[in-house]
């Protein structure tokens, strides 16, 4: 590695087109990173994050996020794309220099922005987040003028470090990265850790300062422990890898899956016992969204039908439960218990699934999405209309919905440690049903439908039946969530069924991995658990205000970099990364001949004039 | 082979008319395909060839006339029901499920069969016909060459154990050497007992292996004869076989 530092030989003048292209790129990356940094400040994210300390007196979330931006931008300079196994260019010290310059440019952009805000205090009228406080924070409490030195300097160091990171040998890089990441993660998850080790205050007292962040000592300890464990595990990596590669054998892999599933189930069953009310409440929300995402996964992930009005089925489940079980129900007199209302909920969901599914049978792709989007809104607006208000309570909704009666007690939001189990039961049911369906005949029909509807029909798939079945299955699973939601909250009204819910469920499915059951559950855990749902707070309440921004950014990132999702289904992964596999196959053939020369000479456009 | 007295055709049209909106596509079309035969339907662009196949599969309903499978009128049957009755199609341009593996493509072919336990045996049969398919079994169908895709498309149709195999333009988009190879395969399948009804523009090639042929022109059957008869027909020679 160390021998390959020479830059490719140059024959032409110093200002070759290659150089100019490099300079343009440095400038572009720098301005872009600066722009993103300015953006975080302009929307007030930077200021809000300043309240959250990561390492108590020395680092707050705001500066971590701010300077992570040039670091990531800098790392892009040492990224190498291996085209057909040939590295385009060896890593060189030049990369670090380029990154540092780009970082400095970014810092200058931010400093200019601070100057601008300082010079024109009137800007505040239009952009309420801009003001002297922001300038002060942005320039690290120095004056605006010295900001022009401090900001570029720190950004340059951050960007240079980002680029230099690729130089660190792989076996050290991973533990280092994990150790670095563990500090903010542990600091951000303070409420969870605090809750988990409720009984052992020694741990939390050691880890956290009174402000709820890691202290300098504890962060050093944490980083060392994480790095050590990660390094040790990495030494054992070949063994683990070997075990995993053996599991290419289907039956072994199946067994591994089952074992993992059992461990996950046990964890979910035991965990709520150790968590307090707030954490259980949070997990209950995660469960409800996971349930809905599992339902949408059947419709979208399995059958490929993009339903943007999915929240309608959630509403059907919630309102049916409300009408049948609430003593204050406007039309329905006999008060049923949740259990007796449940079959009616399922029937209502099946009918709703057929009602939405039948008219859109002939629609495909974009048209299906638009029509279902309309359906979702129609349900909400109808519930608010004069026509249905007398039956469903209009804007007031239905109140006094009792909880789920279990062994003499009412399970609802006041007993989150019981509610979580009710939700978990239905999540398991949904996971099991989806899992069985995917491998079944109808699952195969759905896959064919998703791939090519015409051909699916020609090979004998009853597309009408397959589509309706997908809609109905999805509707029933969402109605489970609705029924649980009504019992939990005790009140249903249209505000809970806005289009945003449909969108967020969709994002969960896409981010988690379309068609992948673990992916969807993990997607719900990450998005709802950490960021929070449309009306539900997540673990990181600092993000609350910027939740939707982060959702959007995450969606864009996933579409660009990992379209198959966090935990993709096997098939989906194949669909989206086949080309890379083929490349790997090519690489395997060329194995053995290491690249010895200092990199293949780079194309020199215009060099040999 | 045109003498089929007393036998029920495996597939038949009687006076079939179809419309797309106001456009009159097929006009009074009569067809009879008997078990074991290989029949081709020839015709230029927009003559109604593909519509004929769609009418067989029930993707287009005749506005007049009857479609029979094994002597049974099937008007009003869904596509799935007709596939179950023994019709299977290799679509134009192959149309594989590109993002599924070859094996999954073949599995879909068995979708309507109840005897899933015979899957492996049928798979072996496909491998005998196309040894290449076996090598590609776990590969994504979209990454295969055109010729290999055609093999998988035929294999997928055969996995349904059809009585009548419909082929929509089997020569389309293939290199000449592959076209010849492909027609050999179709011939082989037919010899093994599967009735084949093929829609094709390449009249020479199709007639070289078919028993009989129909010629479709602007939705009407204008000629119907044995393959040899058609090859010798002067009208046919000038219009379709590329001779002045």
Contacts between the chains, C-beta under 8 A, distances in Angstrom:
chain1	res1	chain2	res2	distance
A	441	B	111	6.9
A	444	B	104	7.7
A	444	B	107	6.4
A	444	B	108	6.0
A	444	B	111	6.4
A	445	B	111	6.4
A	447	B	97	7.5
A	447	B	100	6.6
A	447	B	104	7.3
A	447	B	108	7.7
A	448	B	97	6.1
A	448	B	108	4.9
A	448	B	111	7.3
A	451	B	97	4.0
A	451	B	98	7.1
A	451	B	99	6.1
A	451	B	100	6.3
A	452	B	95	6.0
A	452	B	97	6.0
A	454	B	91	7.6
A	454	B	95	7.3
A	455	B	91	5.8
A	455	B	95	4.7
A	455	B	96	7.9
A	455	B	97	7.0
A	456	B	108	7.6
A	457	B	57	8.0
A	457	B	59	6.9
A	457	B	79	5.0
A	457	B	80	7.5
A	458	B	57	6.2
A	458	B	59	7.8
A	458	B	79	6.8
A	458	B	83	7.4
A	458	B	89	5.0
A	458	B	91	6.0
A	459	B	83	6.7
A	459	B	88	7.4
A	459	B	89	7.9
A	459	B	108	5.6
A	459	B	109	5.9
A	459	B	111	5.9
A	459	B	112	7.9
A	459	B	156	6.7
A	459	B	157	7.7
A	459	B	160	6.7
A	460	B	79	7.2
A	460	B	80	5.0
A	460	B	83	3.3
A	460	B	84	6.3
A	460	B	88	8.0
A	460	B	111	5.3
A	460	B	112	3.9
A	460	B	160	6.6
A	461	B	80	6.7
A	461	B	108	7.7
A	461	B	111	5.8
A	462	B	78	6.6
A	462	B	80	4.1
A	464	B	78	7.7
A	571	B	99	7.3
A	571	B	100	6.9
A	571	B	104	8.0
A	574	B	99	7.0
A	574	B	101	7.5
A	574	B	140	5.8
A	575	B	99	4.0
A	575	B	140	7.5
A	578	B	99	8.0
A	578	B	140	5.1
A	578	B	142	7.3
A	578	B	143	6.1
A	582	B	143	6.9
